[in-house]
Amino acid sequence: MKMTLPNEILLAEVNRMLQEGHPVIIMAKGNSMLPFIRGGKDNVELVRNSNPAVGDLALCEIAPGHYVLHRIIRIKDGTITMKGDGNLRGTEQCRLENLCGTVTDIIRPSGRRISVNTARFRRRSRLWAKMPYIIRRYSLAVYRRIA
């Protein structure tokens, strides 16, 4: 039996499990983390993290019942600023205490795990973020058509 739960219910339970110290695997939704995470195809493994860093992929509650999984781009004065890799504009913010967990692995449909903590993955992420807007825009348009 397949069952679909609204994000605010599912992710509240995911948050509870993470706070208890359990790792959790969820399927990603949406295209905001392209090209690294493909919504509806890839799963991500999350763990509790009390010491997040810029560059981490984090699940945060940005408003009551509203969660996002995006990359941390700034941490200052107890506030986390995040942005999706596939978002050309716009950021979200939350307080540090609203961080649910961080991603350790991206799991492809084949079962292959990609660790987000390797030097290679972090290098690719930084390179993508530094690309000029126009190159990212057209790369994402092509990627969305073929992915």
N, C-alpha and C positions, 0 to 999 in steps of 0.2 A: 504494500500500500504506500503510495506516494502522498505526502502531505506538504502543503506550503503554508508557512507561517509569516505574518507580517514582520518586517524588520524590527520594529520596536519591541516585539515580544521575543523573537529569536535572539536578537543581539543583547537584550537585557539579560537573558539567560546565559549567553556566551560570556558576558561581562562578569556575572556572578561566578561562573566556573573558573574564569581566569583569576579572579580575586582570591579564590580558594586554592590557587596554585596548580590547577589542572591545565595542561596544554589542550587547545581546541583546534579542530580543523573545520573550516567553513568554505562554501563555494562563494567565489567573488561574483558580484553583480555589477553591471554597468561597464562603461568604457573609460572611466576617469583615470585608470591606472595603465592604459595602453602606453607603450608597447610591452611593458613588462608583465602585466597581469591582464588576462583576457576574461572579461566578465561572462559568466554562464558556461565557461569551459574549465578555468583553472580553480583549484582550491588553494587556500593558504593556511599554514599552521601558525597559530598565535600562542604566545606565552605571556605571562605577567612580566612586566618590566618596570621596576621602580627607578631606573636610571636611564631614561631615553636620551638619544643623541640626535643631532641634526643628521638627516639622511636615513633615519629609521623609517620603515613603513609601519604606521600605527593605526590602530582602531581606537577612535575617540568618540565620546558622546559630546557633540557640539551644541546641542540643545536637548531639553528633556525628551527622550525617546527618539532622537535623531542622531544616527551614527554615521561616520564616514571612515573609510580606510584609505588614507593618503600618506604622502611622504612628509615628514617633519622638515620644514625649511628654516625654522627659527624657534629658539626657546629663550625667553627673556622675562624676568620678573614673575616666574610662575605661570606664564602664558605660553602655550604651544601654538605656533602658526604652521598650518599644513597646506599642501597643494597637491592635487592629483597630477601624475606624470602626463596624463593625456589631456589635462586642462591647459588651455593656452593662457587663460586669465583667471583671476579669482582665487582667493584663499579662504580658509576657515580658521577659526581660533577656538581654543578651549583652555580651561585651566588645567594645570598639571594633574590635579586630582581626578579629572575626567578622562584621563588616559586609561583605556581598558587593557590594552596589551600591544605587543609589537610582533611583526611577522618574522619567523625564523626561516621558513621555506615556502616556496611556490611549488605546488604539485600539479604537474601537467596531466591531461587526461590519460596519458600512457602510464602514469604512475611515477615518472621521472621527477625527482626532487631537485630543485634549484635553491641552494642556500643563498640567502640575501646577505650573509655576513662574510662572503669571500671578497678578497681584494678585487677580483675580476668583476664581480657584480657591482660593487660600489664604484669602481672606475667607470663602468658603462653607464651607471645612473648619473654620475657627475657629468660625463660627456653629454648625455641627453639633455640635462638641465641647462648646460651652457650653450647649446646650439641656438643660433639665431631664430627668432620667432617664425620667420617665413619658412625656414627649412623644417622646423618642427610641425608647422601647420600642414605643409604639403606631405610630409612623411606620414603624419597621422591620417590624412585623407586617403592616401594609398593603402596604408595598413588596414584601415577599417573596411576597405573594399575586399581585401584578400584574406583577412583573418576569419 
